[in-house]
Amino acid sequence: MKVEIWSDVMCPFCYIGKRRFEDALQQFDGKDKVEIEWKSFQLNPQMKTDPSVNISQYLADVKGWTLEYAQQMNAHVTQMAAEVGLTYDFDRAVVANSLKAHRFSHYAKSKGLGDAAEEALFKAYFTLGKNTDDTGTLTELGAEIGLDSSEVIAVLNSEAYTDDVKHDIAEAEYLGIRGVPFFVMNGKYAVSGAQAVPVFTQTLEKAFGEWNDEQAKPKFDVIDGPVCGPDGDC
């Protein structure tokens, strides 16, 4: 059963949601039959990468908040992350456009390393304070998860996978997705946001139960007519 996850590397709830979903999946009996596919979503496609800008100040400027309020919001999210074993360091976070990171993720997905790429990107952004719009940084992350560095550089120095990112974003718009993380299970059931583990568990069970039933059914609705069978009867 396929689970599609729309996310953006700069979304703090996406990393938290990833952990909560993983916790639910670990407890799920059918986990070995679940296929995860990460999809791209850009919260701010026009964002200009600027390592000199503090992320709290950026949020304050963009959202019209005071700096103090932005810092309080980030502190609250940091506590949420800690509850699922993640370490957020917003003081080190780099304001970075996420298009290149999404292209990197799509390349990694083509090599069967989509989930590893997402994990590496989230950790780099929220914990390590790395610039995820930097080719050198992404090349290092690629090497860490088993990608060929020269291939990563070639991909990032081209426009490769840009159309894939745009397709994911267009699909999200078609589906009415307005925020991330957004989880779609078996193409029928969706969970929006970093929900509690039981929400993921219940949705997994419902979606998987239907998917499992579908596998046992004939693949076609057959209109019967005159045929000849293998035993020679016609």
C-alpha positions in Angstrom: 0.0 0.0 0.0 1.4 3.4 -1.0 1.6 6.3 1.4 2.4 9.6 -0.3 3.7 12.4 1.9 3.8 16.0 0.8 6.4 18.1 2.7 8.9 21.0 2.6 12.3 20.8 4.2 11.8 24.2 5.9 8.6 23.0 7.6 9.2 22.2 11.3 6.0 20.2 11.6 7.0 18.0 8.6 9.9 16.6 10.5 7.8 16.1 13.6 5.1 14.5 11.5 7.6 12.2 9.9 8.6 10.9 13.4 5.1 10.4 14.6 4.1 8.6 11.4 7.2 6.4 11.7 6.2 5.6 15.3 2.8 4.6 14.1 4.2 2.5 11.2 6.6 0.7 13.5 3.7 -0.5 15.6 1.6 -1.5 12.5 1.4 -5.2 11.6 1.3 -4.5 7.9 4.4 -2.2 7.8 6.3 -4.5 5.5 3.7 -4.0 2.8 3.7 -0.2 3.0 5.5 1.9 0.4 6.4 5.5 1.2 6.7 8.1 -1.5 7.8 11.7 -0.6 6.3 14.5 -2.6 7.5 18.1 -3.0 5.7 21.2 -1.7 7.1 24.7 -1.4 5.8 26.9 1.4 7.5 29.9 -0.1 8.7 29.4 -3.7 9.9 33.1 -3.8 12.1 32.8 -0.8 15.6 34.2 -1.3 18.4 32.2 0.3 20.3 34.4 2.8 22.5 32.7 5.4 23.0 36.1 7.1 19.4 36.3 8.2 18.2 34.8 11.5 15.2 32.6 10.9 13.3 34.1 13.8 13.8 37.6 12.3 12.8 36.3 8.9 9.5 35.0 10.3 8.9 38.2 12.1 9.4 40.2 9.0 7.4 38.0 6.7 4.4 37.4 9.0 4.4 40.8 10.6 5.2 39.4 14.1 7.5 40.9 16.7 10.8 39.2 17.0 10.0 38.2 20.5 6.8 36.4 19.4 8.6 34.6 16.6 11.2 33.4 19.1 8.4 32.2 21.4 6.8 30.3 18.5 10.1 28.6 17.6 10.7 27.7 21.2 7.3 26.0 21.3 8.0 24.0 18.2 11.4 23.1 19.6 9.7 21.6 22.6 7.3 19.6 20.3 10.2 18.3 18.4 12.0 17.3 21.6 9.0 15.2 22.6 9.6 12.9 19.6 13.4 12.8 20.1 14.4 15.6 17.6 16.7 18.5 18.4 15.8 21.8 16.7 18.3 24.7 16.7 16.5 27.7 15.1 19.4 30.0 16.0 21.5 28.1 13.5 18.8 27.5 10.8 19.6 29.0 7.4 17.0 30.9 5.4 17.1 28.9 2.2 14.9 28.4 -0.9 13.9 24.7 -1.0 13.8 24.0 -4.7 17.3 22.6 -5.0 16.7 20.4 -1.9 13.5 19.0 -3.5 15.4 18.3 -6.8 18.0 16.5 -4.7 15.3 14.5 -3.0 13.8 13.5 -6.3 17.2 12.3 -7.6 17.6 10.3 -4.4 14.2 8.8 -4.8 15.2 7.6 -8.3 17.9 5.6 -6.6 15.6 4.2 -3.9 16.9 6.6 -1.2 14.0 9.0 -1.0 13.3 8.5 2.7 17.0 8.7 3.6 17.3 12.0 1.7 14.3 13.5 3.5 15.7 12.5 6.9 19.1 14.0 5.9 17.6 17.2 4.7 15.5 17.7 7.8 18.4 17.1 10.1 20.7 19.3 8.1 18.2 22.2 8.3 16.7 22.0 11.7 19.6 20.5 13.8 22.9 21.1 12.1 22.2 24.6 10.7 23.3 23.8 7.1 22.4 25.6 4.0 20.1 23.2 2.1 20.2 25.4 -1.0 24.0 24.9 -1.3 25.3 22.3 -3.8 28.3 21.5 -1.6 26.1 20.8 1.4 23.7 18.6 -0.7 26.6 16.7 -2.2 27.9 15.9 1.3 24.4 14.8 2.4 24.2 12.6 -0.8 27.5 10.9 0.0 26.3 10.2 3.5 23.3 8.3 2.3 25.1 6.5 -0.5 24.7 8.7 -3.6 27.5 9.2 -6.1 28.9 12.7 -5.5 29.7 13.4 -9.1 26.2 12.5 -10.1 24.7 14.7 -7.4 26.7 17.7 -8.6 25.8 17.0 -12.2 22.1 16.9 -11.3 22.2 20.1 -9.1 24.2 22.0 -11.8 21.4 21.3 -14.3 17.6 21.7 -14.3 17.1 18.0 -13.7 14.0 17.0 -11.6 12.6 20.6 -11.7 9.6 19.4 -13.6 9.1 16.6 -11.1 9.0 19.1 -8.3 6.5 21.3 -10.2 4.4 18.2 -10.9 4.2 17.4 -7.2 3.2 20.9 -6.4 0.6 21.0 -9.2 -0.8 17.7 -7.9 -1.0 19.1 -4.4 -3.0 22.1 -5.7 -5.3 19.7 -7.6 -6.0 17.7 -4.4 -6.6 20.9 -2.4 -3.6 20.6 -0.2 -2.9 23.9 1.4 -0.4 23.0 4.1 2.1 20.3 5.0 2.8 17.7 6.1 0.0 15.9 4.2 -0.2 12.2 4.2 -2.3 10.3 1.6 -2.8 6.6 2.2 -3.9 4.2 -0.6 -5.1 7.2 -2.5 -8.2 7.4 -0.4 -7.5 8.6 3.2 -5.6 11.7 4.2 -4.0 13.0 7.4 -3.1 16.7 7.5 -0.5 17.9 9.9 1.8 16.4 12.5 -1.1 14.5 14.1 -0.8 12.3 17.2 0.4 8.8 16.7 -3.0 7.2 17.2 -4.4 9.2 14.4 -1.8 7.8 12.0 -2.3 4.3 13.4 -6.1 4.4 12.9 -5.8 5.7 9.4 -3.2 3.2 8.5 -5.4 0.4 9.7 -8.4 1.6 7.8 -6.6 2.3 4.5 -4.6 -1.0 4.7 -7.7 -3.1 5.4 -9.3 -1.8 2.3 -6.1 -2.1 0.3 -5.7 -5.7 1.5 -9.3 -6.5 0.4 -8.7 -5.0 -3.0 -5.7 -7.3 -3.6 -7.9 -10.4 -3.2 -10.5 -9.2 -5.7 -10.4 -9.8 -9.5 -8.6 -7.0 -11.4 -11.3 -6.6 -14.0 -15.1 -6.3 -14.1 -15.7 -9.0 -16.7 -18.5 -9.0 -19.3 -19.0 -12.7 -20.1 -19.4 -14.0 -23.7 -18.7 -17.1 -25.7 -15.1 -18.4 -25.1 -13.0 -21.5 -25.5 -11.3 -22.9 -22.4 -8.0 -24.7 -21.9 -9.8 -28.0 -21.6 -11.0 -27.7 -25.2 -14.6 -26.8 -24.4 -16.0 -24.1 -26.6 
